[in-house]
Amino acid sequence: MSNKTDHKNVRLDDKGYGLLGPSGCGKTTLLNCIAGRMTLDSGTVRLKITRRSELGYMPQDLSLHSGMSIMENFCFYGYIFGLEDHVIQARADELISFLDLPMGHRLVGELSGGQQRRISLAVTIFHDPKLMILDEPTVGLDPILSQSIWEYLLKMAASGKTIIITTHYIQEARQAHMIGLLRNGKLLAEDPPYKLMEKCSCDNLEEAFLKLSITQEDRDVEEEFYSSAPFQGFDLLALVFCSSYGPVKSVPNKEADKHGTEYSRMNERYLKNQPILIETPKHLHVAVINEEISLAECNYKNFSTGCFLDDVHNVPLSCLYLKFLAERTYELIEYNNKSLAIDHVNSNEVWGLLHFPRNYTDSFAHRFWNGTDVESDYVTGSFLDVYMDFSNRIIGTLMKQEMVLAMQSFLYAAMNNCGQNPKIISFPLVFQKPVFGSLNQEFISYSAYPFICICCFFLPSISTALRLYLEKSEGILERMIVNGVALKEMLISISIIQVGIHFVQYAIIMFIVQFTTDLVIQGSFLTLSILMLLVGVSGMLFGFILAIAFNNLMLISYSGMGATFILSFVSGLLSATETAHGIIRVMRRFMPVCWEIDSARSITVRGFPFTHPEVYQGFIASIVFPRTTIVDLDHSSSQPQNSKLKQIAIEAIEISFDLDSFSLIQ
């Protein structure tokens, strides 16, 4: 409680105690301390109750599962407190009849505001608690029903239960045995209602409070209250009906582990995402200036097998090279003006220009026959000039590789046509069959499964964060915590549903990959699927952390997208991690998903089994984060609520970037 709040050892024993005061005077702070949602800077709050099931809490907000029916809400909280099915049914029938509620199958979100408040009240008193904290239970209700509720609460108070009520209705304060007037954290007066009005020479409590406030101003106890505006009425009135309880300092949660699992329906809207997989670029436009022969005269389908070394050869070598290049799905566009073609390269109308000299084939033949004695003009005339647009490094690198491979095929075919050994003019470097992958491996095979891994982390994190944020913003999370549900249990209950959603998302992604690409998984599909599901669990925990750490939906979204954006560059999705700066390579070891991406590549491209270090390290990394976070949540569940969430968020965020802690142990 803040330093400005001084309740002067307020005792609530065997009487109805009304705490009256304007907004911000400290009433809600006191109720939050009683409910365990806030901690005291000094002093103690002593309660006799020893279990969370003995506490009933109705927050000012509705804090109900709007997507569930009335009966489902009753069953949900009934299971939390360990009630049997027949007890839940009997209690539900009683409260539906007493509070004049609709049929149990009606969704809460379809009901009016007054009906929802009655359901919130019913949920609070459903398990017949010994201590009830009700925040404005009669707001929006008709007078007859309000009076019935008051009679019911008075009856419960007479049976030895403690009921704390806040209300806007000042006339309800007359039912209290004792009135405490609170202003700016100071207790102005404490007397029975009739005696308080008698001392202030007035007929109502509003006037009595106003006179006491003016007296306080005259004493200069607090100057800020009247400096901004005069007293403008009453905001909250707390009525307390108490029985004599001895001191118990804390309210432990003994039943949470047994009855804390959440049973709720899935989200009404299902997020479906279709990944965009990066294909190897095809049908790229390439300009060609062939001074030997026009493209129209190059007949690719009926290409002659004549030898270019003969005195009379019937086809230029430039046509042979263009044949192999066209087979690699390039669109060849003929130009007659070199300057115009280069201008089109600069304007990005074509990706490159190939320029064949007029004597290209003859120069090639002279170089072959004359060897080191060949004239320099023939050497120059045998070169193919290429002008490339390397502004897009990925496409430029791929085109360069394709042109080199086409040149190798071209030289091999040209020498075969002449009956010569192709190795005579081949590169003195031979790439044998790769140990893993292939020489013509497409870019998609390098990036597809890392991209899927990022999706398996990002999609569950966002959906989990949004789901938990909705429960947090609607007060449902707060209500469940007060009722004894541990954060670890909420995490597990949400994860049960999210795992099912993640499985469907993963199935859709893999369906698209298998039926729209030629990708082949060299290793075990089951091992890959288990790894991706574990990545999804890590994403769920990351979303859980985001929802706890931030109170703004925009911050949650930006943080999730920002983390994914960083991971896309650091994890090796778009480029090899070996090319990164040394600091980035060190940071990568402490970031989520990175180890899992390496494992996914080892499974899909190399075919490594689970027992290989490159594979099981990713599994260890995906298990360390969830296990550490769950243990931390369990350890922190007994701490006060106002500091618990921040502490969990800070610690969990630190843990989330320490996914390879196992390597430090090794």
C-alpha positions as CSV (number, residue, x, y, z in Angstrom):
1,M,0.0,0.0,0.0
2,S,1.3,3.5,-0.8
3,N,2.8,5.7,1.9
4,K,-0.2,8.0,1.7
5,T,-2.6,5.3,2.8
6,D,-3.2,5.0,6.5
7,H,-6.2,2.9,7.6
8,K,-5.4,3.3,11.3
9,N,-5.7,-0.4,12.2
10,V,-9.2,-0.9,10.8
11,R,-10.8,-4.0,12.4
12,L,-13.9,-5.7,11.0
13,D,-15.2,-8.0,13.7
14,D,-18.7,-9.2,14.2
15,K,-20.3,-6.2,12.5
16,G,-21.3,-4.7,9.2
17,Y,-18.6,-2.2,8.4
18,G,-19.1,0.4,5.7
19,L,-16.1,2.1,4.1
20,L,-17.1,5.2,2.3
21,G,-14.9,7.4,0.1
22,P,-14.4,8.9,-3.3
23,S,-12.3,7.4,-6.1
24,G,-8.7,7.1,-5.4
25,C,-9.0,7.2,-1.6
26,G,-7.7,3.6,-1.1
27,K,-10.7,1.4,-0.9
28,T,-9.9,-0.7,-4.0
29,T,-6.3,-0.9,-2.8
30,L,-7.5,-2.4,0.5
31,L,-9.6,-4.9,-1.4
32,N,-6.8,-5.9,-3.6
33,C,-4.5,-6.5,-0.6
34,I,-7.2,-8.7,0.9
35,A,-7.6,-10.6,-2.3
36,G,-3.8,-11.1,-2.6
37,R,-3.5,-9.1,-5.8
38,M,-1.3,-6.4,-4.2
39,T,1.3,-6.3,-1.3
40,L,1.6,-4.0,1.6
41,D,4.5,-1.6,2.1
42,S,3.9,-2.0,5.8
43,G,1.4,-3.6,8.1
44,T,-0.5,-6.9,7.7
45,V,-3.8,-8.2,6.5
46,R,-4.9,-11.1,8.7
47,L,-7.5,-13.6,7.5
48,K,-8.7,-16.9,8.9
49,I,-9.1,-18.6,5.5
50,T,-6.3,-20.9,4.6
51,R,-7.3,-22.0,1.1
52,R,-8.1,-20.2,-2.1
53,S,-11.3,-22.2,-2.3
54,E,-12.6,-20.2,0.7
55,L,-12.3,-16.9,-1.2
56,G,-14.8,-15.6,-3.7
57,Y,-13.8,-12.6,-5.8
58,M,-16.1,-10.6,-8.1
59,P,-14.1,-7.9,-9.9
60,Q,-15.6,-4.7,-11.2
61,D,-15.2,-5.9,-14.8
62,L,-17.2,-8.9,-15.9
63,S,-14.2,-11.1,-16.2
64,L,-16.2,-14.0,-17.8
65,H,-15.5,-16.3,-20.7
66,S,-17.8,-14.7,-23.2
67,G,-17.4,-17.5,-25.7
68,M,-18.7,-20.1,-23.2
69,S,-22.2,-20.8,-22.1
70,I,-23.5,-20.1,-18.6
71,M,-23.3,-23.7,-17.6
72,E,-19.8,-24.0,-19.0
73,N,-18.7,-21.1,-16.9
74,F,-20.2,-22.7,-13.8
75,C,-18.5,-26.0,-14.6
76,F,-15.2,-24.3,-15.3
77,Y,-15.0,-22.6,-11.9
78,G,-16.7,-25.6,-10.2
79,Y,-13.9,-27.8,-11.4
80,I,-11.3,-25.3,-10.3
81,F,-12.6,-25.7,-6.7
82,G,-13.0,-29.5,-7.0
83,L,-16.8,-29.7,-6.9
84,E,-18.5,-32.9,-8.0
85,D,-20.7,-32.9,-11.1
86,H,-23.9,-33.4,-9.2
87,V,-23.0,-30.5,-6.8
88,I,-22.2,-28.3,-9.8
89,Q,-25.6,-29.1,-11.4
90,A,-27.5,-28.5,-8.1
91,R,-25.7,-25.3,-7.4
92,A,-26.2,-24.0,-11.0
93,D,-30.0,-24.7,-10.8
94,E,-30.2,-22.9,-7.5
95,L,-28.4,-19.8,-8.7
96,I,-30.1,-19.7,-12.1
97,S,-33.5,-19.7,-10.4
98,F,-32.5,-17.2,-7.6
99,L,-30.7,-14.6,-9.9
100,D,-33.3,-15.0,-12.7
101,L,-30.7,-16.1,-15.2
102,P,-31.4,-17.4,-18.8
103,M,-31.1,-21.0,-19.7
104,G,-27.7,-22.6,-19.1
105,H,-27.0,-23.2,-22.7
106,R,-27.0,-19.5,-23.6
107,L,-23.6,-18.0,-24.5
108,V,-22.5,-15.3,-22.0
109,G,-21.5,-13.0,-24.8
110,E,-25.0,-12.9,-26.1
111,L,-26.6,-11.7,-22.8
112,S,-27.2,-8.2,-21.6
113,G,-24.9,-6.3,-19.3
114,G,-27.2,-6.8,-16.3
115,Q,-27.4,-10.6,-16.9
116,Q,-23.7,-10.8,-17.3
117,R,-23.2,-9.1,-13.9
118,R,-25.5,-11.6,-12.3
119,I,-23.6,-14.4,-13.8
120,S,-20.4,-12.9,-12.5
121,L,-22.0,-12.8,-9.0
122,A,-23.1,-16.4,-9.4
123,V,-19.6,-17.5,-10.3
124,T,-18.2,-15.7,-7.2
125,I,-20.6,-17.3,-4.7
126,F,-20.9,-20.6,-6.6
127,H,-18.6,-22.6,-4.3
128,D,-20.0,-21.1,-1.1
129,P,-16.8,-19.3,0.1
130,K,-16.2,-18.0,3.6
131,L,-14.8,-14.7,2.4
132,M,-16.4,-12.9,-0.5
133,I,-15.2,-9.7,-2.2
134,L,-17.9,-8.3,-4.4
135,D,-17.2,-5.2,-6.5
136,E,-20.5,-3.5,-7.4
137,P,-22.7,-6.6,-7.6
138,T,-26.0,-4.7,-7.8
139,V,-25.0,-2.2,-10.5
140,G,-27.4,-2.3,-13.4
141,L,-30.0,-4.6,-11.6
142,D,-33.6,-3.7,-10.9
143,P,-34.5,-2.7,-7.3
144,I,-36.4,-5.9,-6.6
145,L,-33.6,-8.2,-7.6
146,S,-31.0,-6.0,-5.8
147,Q,-33.0,-6.2,-2.6
148,S,-33.2,-10.0,-3.0
149,I,-29.4,-10.1,-3.4
150,W,-28.9,-8.0,-0.3
151,E,-31.2,-10.2,1.7
152,Y,-29.3,-13.3,0.5
153,L,-26.0,-11.7,1.4
154,L,-27.2,-10.6,4.8
155,K,-28.4,-14.2,5.4
156,M,-24.9,-15.4,4.5
157,A,-23.3,-12.8,6.7
158,A,-25.5,-13.9,9.6
159,S,-24.2,-17.5,9.1
160,G,-20.7,-16.4,9.9
161,K,-19.3,-15.4,6.4
162,T,-17.5,-12.3,5.6
163,I,-18.7,-10.2,2.7
164,I,-17.0,-7.2,1.3
165,I,-19.1,-5.2,-1.1
166,T,-18.4,-2.0,-3.1
167,T,-21.3,-0.1,-4.5
168,H,-22.3,3.3,-6.0
169,Y,-25.5,3.4,-4.0
170,I,-25.1,5.5,-0.9
171,Q,-28.4,4.4,0.7
172,E,-27.0,0.8,1.1
173,A,-24.5,2.1,3.6
174,R,-27.2,2.5,6.2
175,Q,-27.3,-1.3,6.5
176,A,-23.8,-1.3,8.0
177,H,-23.2,-1.4,11.8
178,M,-20.2,0.9,11.5
179,I,-19.2,3.5,8.9
180,G,-15.6,4.5,8.1
181,L,-15.1,7.7,6.0
182,L,-11.9,7.5,4.0
183,R,-10.3,10.3,2.0
184,N,-6.8,10.4,0.5
185,G,-5.8,7.4,2.4
186,K,-6.8,8.9,5.8
187,L,-9.7,7.7,8.0
188,L,-11.7,10.8,8.8
189,A,-14.2,9.3,11.1
190,E,-15.5,5.9,12.3
191,D,-19.0,5.6,13.9
192,P,-22.3,4.0,13.4
193,P,-24.3,5.7,10.6
194,Y,-26.9,7.4,12.9
195,K,-24.2,8.6,15.3
196,L,-22.0,10.0,12.5
197,M,-24.9,12.0,11.0
198,E,-25.8,13.2,14.5
199,K,-22.3,14.5,15.1
200,C,-22.2,16.3,11.8
201,S,-25.8,17.7,12.3
202,C,-27.0,16.4,9.0
203,D,-29.6,14.0,7.6
204,N,-27.6,11.9,5.2
205,L,-24.1,10.4,4.8
206,E,-23.2,12.5,1.8
207,E,-23.5,15.7,3.7
208,A,-21.6,14.2,6.7
209,F,-18.7,13.3,4.4
210,L,-18.6,16.7,2.8
211,K,-18.3,18.5,6.2
212,L,-15.6,16.2,7.4
213,S,-13.7,16.8,4.1
214,I,-13.9,20.5,4.6
215,T,-12.6,20.1,8.1
216,Q,-9.7,18.1,6.8
217,E,-8.8,20.9,4.3
218,D,-8.8,23.5,7.1
219,R,-6.2,21.4,8.9
220,D,-4.0,21.3,5.8
221,V,-3.8,17.5,6.1
222,E,-4.0,17.2,2.3
223,E,-4.2,20.1,-0.1
224,E,-4.3,18.3,-3.4
225,F,-7.8,17.0,-3.1
226,Y,-9.6,20.4,-3.2
227,S,-7.0,22.2,-5.4
228,S,-8.3,20.5,-8.5
229,A,-12.0,20.3,-7.9
230,P,-14.5,20.2,-5.1
231,F,-16.0,16.9,-3.9
232,Q,-18.2,15.6,-6.7
233,G,-20.0,12.7,-5.1
234,F,-19.3,9.2,-4.1
235,D,-17.6,6.7,-6.3
236,L,-17.4,3.5,-4.3
237,L,-18.9,2.4,-1.0
238,A,-17.5,-0.7,0.7
239,L,-19.9,-2.6,3.0
240,V,-18.3,-5.3,5.1
241,F,-20.2,-8.0,7.0
242,C,-17.7,-9.9,9.1
243,S,-17.4,-12.7,11.5
244,S,-14.6,-12.9,14.1
245,Y,-11.6,-14.5,12.4
246,G,-8.2,-15.1,14.0
247,P,-4.9,-14.1,12.3
248,V,-3.6,-16.0,9.4
249,K,-0.9,-14.1,7.5
250,S,-1.1,-15.7,4.0
251,V,-3.6,-17.4,1.8
252,P,-1.8,-20.4,0.3
253,N,-3.0,-22.2,-2.8
254,K,-3.3,-25.9,-1.9
255,E,-5.9,-27.0,-4.5
256,A,-4.4,-25.5,-7.6
257,D,-2.3,-28.5,-8.6
258,K,-5.3,-30.8,-8.3
259,H,-8.1,-28.8,-9.9
260,G,-6.3,-26.1,-11.9
261,T,-6.5,-27.5,-15.4
262,E,-8.5,-25.3,-17.7
263,Y,-11.3,-26.7,-19.8
264,S,-12.5,-24.2,-22.4
265,R,-13.5,-24.1,-26.0
266,M,-11.2,-23.2,-28.8
267,N,-11.0,-19.7,-30.3
268,E,-14.0,-18.8,-32.5
269,R,-11.7,-17.6,-35.2
270,Y,-8.9,-19.8,-36.5
271,L,-5.8,-18.2,-38.0
272,K,-4.8,-19.9,-41.2
273,N,-1.5,-18.8,-42.9
274,Q,-0.2,-20.0,-46.2
275,P,3.6,-19.7,-46.2
276,I,5.4,-18.1,-49.1
277,L,8.1,-20.5,-50.2
278,I,11.1,-19.1,-52.1
279,E,11.4,-20.8,-55.5
280,T,14.5,-20.6,-57.7
281,P,13.9,-17.7,-60.1
282,K,12.6,-18.8,-63.6
283,H,11.9,-17.2,-66.9
284,L,14.2,-14.3,-66.3
285,H,14.7,-12.0,-69.3
286,V,18.2,-12.0,-70.7
287,A,19.3,-9.8,-73.6
288,V,21.4,-11.3,-76.4
289,I,23.5,-9.6,-79.1
290,N,24.9,-12.3,-81.4
291,E,27.0,-10.9,-84.2
292,E,27.5,-14.4,-85.7
293,I,23.8,-15.3,-86.3
294,S,20.4,-14.1,-85.3
295,L,18.3,-16.0,-82.8
296,A,15.7,-16.8,-85.4
297,E,18.3,-18.7,-87.4
298,C,19.3,-20.8,-84.5
299,N,17.1,-23.9,-84.8
300,Y,17.3,-25.5,-81.3
301,K,15.0,-28.4,-82.0
302,N,16.8,-29.7,-85.1
303,F,20.3,-28.8,-83.9
304,S,23.1,-30.3,-86.1
305,T,25.8,-32.4,-84.6
306,G,28.5,-30.9,-86.9
307,C,31.9,-30.2,-85.5
308,F,33.1,-26.7,-85.1
309,L,36.7,-27.7,-85.8
310,D,35.9,-28.6,-89.4
311,D,36.5,-26.1,-92.1
312,V,32.9,-26.2,-93.0
313,H,30.7,-26.2,-90.0
314,N,27.0,-25.8,-90.3
315,V,26.2,-24.1,-87.0
316,P,27.9,-21.5,-84.8
317,L,28.9,-22.3,-81.2
318,S,26.9,-19.3,-80.0
319,C,23.7,-21.2,-80.9
320,L,24.9,-24.3,-79.0
321,Y,25.5,-22.3,-75.8
322,L,22.2,-20.4,-76.1
323,K,20.5,-23.8,-76.5
324,F,21.8,-25.0,-73.1
325,L,21.0,-21.6,-71.5
326,A,17.4,-21.6,-72.8
327,E,16.9,-25.1,-71.3
328,R,17.5,-23.5,-67.9
329,T,14.2,-21.6,-68.4
330,Y,15.7,-18.2,-69.4
331,E,13.8,-15.9,-71.8
332,L,16.3,-14.8,-74.5
333,I,15.5,-11.4,-76.1
334,E,17.5,-10.4,-79.2
335,Y,19.0,-6.9,-79.4
336,N,21.0,-5.3,-82.3
337,N,22.2,-2.2,-80.4
338,K,24.6,-2.8,-77.5
339,S,24.0,0.6,-75.9
340,L,20.2,0.1,-75.9
341,A,20.6,-3.4,-74.3
342,I,22.8,-2.0,-71.5
343,D,20.3,0.8,-70.9
344,H,17.6,-1.9,-70.5
345,V,19.8,-3.7,-68.0
346,N,20.2,-0.4,-66.1
347,S,16.4,0.1,-66.2
348,N,15.8,-3.5,-65.0
349,E,13.9,-4.5,-68.1
350,V,16.4,-7.4,-68.5
351,W,18.7,-9.0,-65.9
352,G,21.7,-9.2,-68.1
353,L,23.3,-9.0,-71.6
354,L,25.2,-11.7,-73.5
355,H,27.4,-10.4,-76.3
356,F,28.9,-12.8,-78.8
357,P,31.6,-11.4,-81.1
358,R,31.3,-11.8,-84.9
359,N,34.1,-14.4,-85.2
360,Y,33.2,-16.3,-81.9
361,T,33.2,-19.8,-83.4
362,D,36.3,-19.3,-85.6
363,S,38.3,-17.8,-82.7
364,F,37.3,-20.8,-80.6
365,A,38.6,-23.2,-83.2
366,H,41.9,-21.3,-83.6
367,R,42.5,-21.4,-79.9
368,F,42.0,-25.2,-79.9
369,W,44.3,-25.9,-82.8
370,N,47.1,-23.4,-82.1
371,G,47.3,-23.6,-78.3
372,T,49.9,-21.2,-77.0
373,D,50.7,-20.0,-80.5
374,V,47.3,-18.5,-81.1
375,E,47.1,-14.8,-81.9
376,S,45.7,-12.4,-79.3
377,D,42.8,-11.4,-81.6
378,Y,41.5,-14.9,-81.7
379,V,41.8,-15.1,-77.9
380,T,39.8,-12.0,-77.5
381,G,37.2,-13.1,-80.1
382,S,36.6,-16.4,-78.3
383,F,35.3,-14.7,-75.1
384,L,31.6,-14.2,-74.3
385,D,31.0,-10.8,-72.7
386,V,28.3,-10.8,-69.9
387,Y,26.9,-7.6,-68.5
388,M,24.9,-8.4,-65.3
389,D,22.6,-6.6,-62.9
390,F,23.9,-7.6,-59.5
391,S,21.7,-5.2,-57.5
392,N,19.8,-8.3,-56.5
393,R,22.5,-10.5,-55.1
394,I,20.4,-13.6,-54.9
395,I,19.2,-13.6,-58.5
396,G,22.6,-12.3,-59.7
397,T,24.5,-15.2,-58.0
398,L,22.0,-17.8,-59.3
399,M,22.3,-16.4,-62.9
400,K,26.1,-16.5,-62.7
401,Q,26.0,-20.1,-61.5
402,E,23.5,-21.1,-64.2
403,M,25.7,-19.5,-66.9
404,V,28.8,-21.2,-65.7
405,L,27.0,-24.6,-65.7
406,A,25.6,-23.9,-69.1
407,M,29.1,-23.2,-70.4
408,Q,30.4,-26.5,-69.0
409,S,27.6,-28.4,-70.7
410,F,28.2,-26.4,-73.9
411,L,32.0,-27.2,-74.0
412,Y,31.3,-30.9,-73.3
413,A,28.7,-31.1,-76.1
414,A,31.0,-29.2,-78.6
415,M,33.9,-31.6,-78.0
416,N,31.7,-34.7,-78.2
417,N,30.4,-33.5,-81.6
418,C,34.0,-33.4,-82.8
419,G,35.0,-36.7,-81.3
420,Q,37.4,-35.2,-79.0
421,N,37.9,-35.8,-75.3
422,P,35.9,-33.1,-73.4
423,K,38.4,-33.1,-70.6
424,I,40.9,-31.3,-72.9
425,I,39.2,-28.0,-72.5
426,S,37.2,-28.6,-69.3
427,F,37.9,-26.8,-66.0
428,P,40.8,-28.5,-64.0
429,L,38.4,-28.8,-61.1
430,V,35.9,-31.7,-60.8
431,F,33.0,-31.6,-58.4
432,Q,32.1,-35.2,-57.6
433,K,28.7,-36.3,-56.3
434,P,28.0,-34.3,-53.2
435,V,28.0,-36.1,-49.8
436,F,24.8,-34.2,-49.0
437,G,22.5,-32.4,-51.3
438,S,23.1,-32.0,-55.0
439,L,25.2,-29.8,-57.3
440,N,22.0,-28.2,-58.8
441,Q,20.3,-27.7,-55.4
442,E,17.7,-25.0,-55.6
443,F,17.4,-22.1,-53.1
444,I,14.1,-23.4,-51.8
445,S,15.7,-26.6,-50.5
446,Y,18.0,-24.4,-48.4
447,S,15.4,-22.0,-47.1
448,A,12.1,-23.9,-47.0
449,Y,12.4,-25.9,-43.8
450,P,14.1,-23.0,-41.8
451,F,11.2,-20.9,-43.0
452,I,8.7,-23.5,-41.8
453,C,10.6,-23.5,-38.5
454,I,10.2,-19.8,-38.2
455,C,6.5,-20.1,-39.0
456,C,6.1,-22.9,-36.4
457,F,7.5,-20.5,-33.8
458,F,5.8,-17.3,-34.9
459,L,2.2,-18.5,-35.5
460,P,1.8,-20.2,-32.0
461,S,3.4,-17.2,-30.3
462,I,1.0,-14.7,-31.8
463,S,-2.1,-16.8,-31.3
464,T,-1.2,-17.6,-27.7
465,A,-0.3,-14.0,-26.9
466,L,-3.6,-12.8,-28.4
467,R,-5.6,-15.4,-26.5
468,L,-4.0,-14.7,-23.2
469,Y,-4.2,-10.9,-23.8
470,L,-7.9,-11.1,-24.3
471,E,-8.3,-13.0,-21.0
472,K,-6.0,-10.5,-19.4
473,S,-7.8,-7.4,-20.7
474,E,-11.2,-8.8,-19.9
475,G,-10.1,-9.6,-16.3
476,I,-10.5,-13.3,-16.7
477,L,-6.8,-13.9,-15.9
478,E,-7.0,-11.9,-12.8
479,R,-10.1,-13.6,-11.6
480,M,-8.6,-17.1,-12.1
481,I,-5.4,-16.2,-10.3
482,V,-7.4,-14.9,-7.3
483,N,-9.5,-18.1,-7.4
484,G,-6.2,-20.1,-7.0
485,V,-5.3,-21.1,-10.5
486,A,-1.5,-21.0,-10.9
487,L,0.2,-19.4,-13.9
488,K,1.8,-22.7,-14.7
489,E,-1.6,-24.4,-14.9
490,M,-3.0,-21.6,-17.1
491,L,0.0,-22.0,-19.4
492,I,-0.5,-25.8,-19.7
493,S,-4.2,-25.5,-20.2
494,I,-3.8,-22.9,-23.0
495,S,-1.0,-25.0,-24.5
496,I,-3.2,-28.1,-24.8
497,I,-5.5,-26.3,-27.2
498,Q,-2.7,-24.4,-28.9
499,V,-0.8,-27.6,-29.6
500,G,-3.9,-28.9,-31.5
501,I,-4.1,-25.7,-33.5
502,H,-0.3,-25.8,-34.1
503,F,-0.6,-29.3,-35.4
504,V,-3.2,-28.3,-37.9
505,Q,-1.1,-25.3,-39.0
506,Y,1.9,-27.6,-39.4
507,A,-0.1,-30.1,-41.4
508,I,-1.3,-27.4,-43.7
509,I,2.3,-26.1,-44.3
510,M,3.7,-29.6,-44.9
511,F,0.8,-30.3,-47.3
512,I,1.6,-27.2,-49.3
513,V,5.3,-28.1,-49.3
514,Q,4.9,-31.7,-50.4
515,F,2.3,-31.0,-53.2
516,T,3.7,-27.7,-54.6
517,T,7.4,-28.3,-54.5
518,D,9.8,-31.1,-55.3
519,L,11.4,-31.1,-51.9
520,V,12.5,-34.4,-50.5
521,I,13.1,-35.1,-46.8
522,Q,16.2,-37.3,-46.6
523,G,15.8,-38.1,-42.9
524,S,12.9,-39.2,-40.7
525,F,9.7,-37.3,-41.3
526,L,8.6,-38.2,-37.7
527,T,11.7,-36.8,-36.2
528,L,11.2,-33.6,-38.2
529,S,7.5,-33.3,-37.1
530,I,8.4,-33.8,-33.4
531,L,11.0,-31.1,-33.7
532,M,8.5,-28.7,-35.3
533,L,5.9,-29.4,-32.6
534,L,8.5,-28.6,-29.9
535,V,9.4,-25.4,-31.7
536,G,5.7,-24.6,-31.6
537,V,5.6,-25.1,-27.8
538,S,8.6,-22.7,-27.5
539,G,6.6,-20.2,-29.6
540,M,3.6,-20.6,-27.3
541,L,5.7,-19.9,-24.3
542,F,7.2,-16.8,-26.0
543,G,3.6,-15.6,-26.7
544,F,2.8,-16.2,-23.0
545,I,5.7,-14.1,-22.0
546,L,4.7,-11.3,-24.4
547,A,1.1,-11.2,-23.1
548,I,2.4,-11.0,-19.5
549,A,5.1,-8.4,-20.2
550,F,2.9,-5.9,-22.1
551,N,-0.5,-4.5,-21.5
552,N,-0.9,-3.1,-25.0
553,L,-2.0,-5.2,-28.0
554,M,0.1,-3.1,-30.4
555,L,3.2,-3.7,-28.3
556,I,2.6,-7.4,-28.2
557,S,2.2,-7.5,-32.0
558,Y,5.2,-5.4,-32.7
559,S,7.4,-7.4,-30.3
560,G,6.3,-10.7,-31.8
561,M,6.9,-9.5,-35.4
562,G,10.2,-7.8,-34.4
563,A,11.5,-10.9,-32.8
564,T,10.6,-12.9,-35.9
565,F,12.2,-10.3,-38.1
566,I,15.4,-10.6,-36.2
567,L,15.4,-14.4,-36.1
568,S,14.9,-14.5,-39.9
569,F,18.3,-12.8,-40.3
570,V,20.2,-14.2,-37.4
571,S,19.1,-17.8,-37.6
572,G,20.5,-18.5,-41.1
573,L,17.2,-18.5,-42.9
574,L,18.4,-16.2,-45.7
575,S,22.2,-16.6,-45.6
576,A,24.8,-18.8,-44.0
577,T,25.6,-18.0,-40.4
578,E,29.3,-18.4,-41.2
579,T,29.2,-15.2,-43.2
580,A,27.8,-13.2,-40.3
581,H,29.9,-10.9,-38.0
582,G,31.5,-12.6,-35.0
583,I,29.2,-10.9,-32.5
584,I,26.2,-12.0,-34.5
585,R,27.4,-15.6,-34.4
586,V,27.8,-15.4,-30.6
587,M,24.4,-13.9,-30.2
588,R,22.9,-16.6,-32.3
589,R,23.8,-19.2,-29.8
590,F,21.6,-17.5,-27.2
591,M,18.5,-17.0,-29.4
592,P,15.5,-19.2,-29.9
593,V,14.9,-21.4,-33.0
594,C,18.5,-21.1,-34.2
595,W,19.6,-24.5,-33.0
596,E,16.3,-26.0,-34.2
597,I,16.9,-24.6,-37.7
598,D,20.3,-26.3,-37.9
599,S,18.7,-29.6,-36.8
600,A,15.9,-29.2,-39.4
601,R,18.5,-28.8,-42.1
602,S,20.5,-31.8,-40.9
603,I,17.3,-34.0,-41.0
604,T,15.9,-32.8,-44.3
605,V,19.1,-32.3,-46.4
606,R,21.7,-34.6,-44.7
607,G,19.4,-37.3,-43.5
608,F,21.0,-37.4,-40.0
609,P,19.2,-39.6,-37.4
610,F,18.1,-38.3,-34.0
611,T,21.2,-39.7,-32.4
612,H,23.5,-37.3,-34.4
613,P,24.7,-34.3,-32.3
614,E,23.5,-31.9,-35.1
615,V,20.0,-33.2,-34.5
616,Y,19.6,-33.8,-30.8
617,Q,21.1,-30.5,-29.9
618,G,18.1,-28.8,-31.5
619,F,15.8,-31.0,-29.5
620,I,17.6,-30.1,-26.3
621,A,17.4,-26.5,-27.1
622,S,13.6,-26.7,-27.7
623,I,13.1,-28.5,-24.4
624,V,15.3,-26.3,-22.2
625,F,13.1,-23.2,-22.8
626,P,9.7,-24.7,-22.0
627,R,11.0,-26.7,-19.0
628,T,12.8,-23.8,-17.4
629,T,9.9,-21.4,-17.9
630,I,7.3,-23.8,-16.4
631,V,9.5,-24.4,-13.4
632,D,10.0,-20.7,-13.0
633,L,6.2,-20.1,-13.2
634,D,5.6,-22.8,-10.6
635,H,8.2,-21.3,-8.3
636,S,6.8,-17.8,-8.7
637,S,3.1,-18.7,-8.3
638,S,3.2,-18.2,-4.5
639,Q,4.5,-14.6,-4.8
640,P,2.2,-11.5,-4.6
641,Q,0.4,-10.8,-7.8
642,N,1.6,-7.2,-8.5
643,S,5.2,-8.2,-8.6
644,K,4.8,-11.7,-9.8
645,L,3.9,-11.0,-13.4
646,K,6.7,-8.5,-13.9
647,Q,9.2,-10.8,-12.4
648,I,8.1,-13.8,-14.4
649,A,8.1,-11.7,-17.6
650,I,11.6,-10.4,-17.0
651,E,13.1,-13.8,-16.0
652,A,11.3,-15.6,-18.8
653,I,12.5,-13.2,-21.5
654,E,16.0,-13.7,-20.2
655,I,15.5,-17.5,-20.3
656,S,14.0,-17.4,-23.8
657,F,17.3,-16.2,-25.2
658,D,19.3,-18.9,-23.4
659,L,18.1,-21.9,-25.3
660,D,21.6,-23.4,-25.6
661,S,22.4,-23.4,-21.9
662,F,23.1,-27.1,-22.3
663,S,26.2,-26.3,-24.4
664,L,27.6,-24.1,-21.6
665,I,27.3,-27.0,-19.2
666,Q,29.1,-29.2,-21.6
